[in-house]
Amino acid sequence: MYLLGLGLIFLVMKVSGLGPGASWAWWVVLLPFVLAAVWWAWADWSGFTKRKAMDKEDLRRQQRIQRSHEALGTPLKKRKR
């Protein structure tokens, strides 16, 4: 997401003629968009996106379980692994 924001800033600078970005070559301005596409392709291919989503779900589940135990007043038992 940061790369898209950077790309948009570069694009606005190039099109409007503001700042140092006005004199840059177009490939420099468009490079963050290409890098964002490569990042997304790698993240989907490697499973990075899915792992992050699963970690977030696990954290929310653990927080929900802990809140339930606190509301009931029962101690939270550690699971043996």
N, C-alpha and C positions, 0 to 999 in steps of 0.2 A: 504494500500500500504506500510505503514511503517513496518507492521508485515512481509510482504514478503521480504523486504530489509533486515530486521534483521535476518530472517530465512536463507536467502542466505549467509549472512556474517557468521552466525554460521556454516552453512554447509561447506563453504570453509575452515573455521578454523578447523573443525573436520576432513575433508578429507585430507587436506594438512598437518595437524599436527602442525599448528602454534598457538602460544598463549595458553591461558588457555582453549580455546574451544576444544583442542585436547584430554583432559582428561575427558570431560563431557560425560555423558550418552547420548545415541542416543535419548531418549525421550525428553531431554532438548533441543537438537538441532532441533528436528522436531516440538516442541511445537508451535513456531510462525506460522508455516504453518497450523496447526490445528486451532489455534485462528483466523487466517485470514479467513478460511473457515466458522467458526462459525459467525464471524462478517458479512461476505457477506450474509450468510443465514438469519441472523436477519435483516440486512438492507433491503433485498428484501421482507421479510415477513412483516415487519412493515410499509413499504412504505417510509422509510427514503430516499432511493435513488431517488424515483419519486418526493418527495417533494423538494429535493435539485435541481433536474433538472428543476422543475417548477419555483422555486425561481430565478434560473439563467435566464430562459427565460423571466420572468416578469421584471427583472432588465434590460436586454438587450432591451426589448420593451419600457420601460420607458425612457431609454437613447436615443433610436431612436426617440421617440416622442419629447423629449426635444431638440434634435439636429435639428429636422425639424422645430420646432417653432422658435428656434434661427435663423435658416437660413432664415425663412420668415419674421422675425422681429415682430412676434405677441406674445403677452404675453401669458404665459401658465396659463390657468384657473384651479383653484382647483375644483375637483368634489365634489359635496355634497353627503354625504352618509347617 
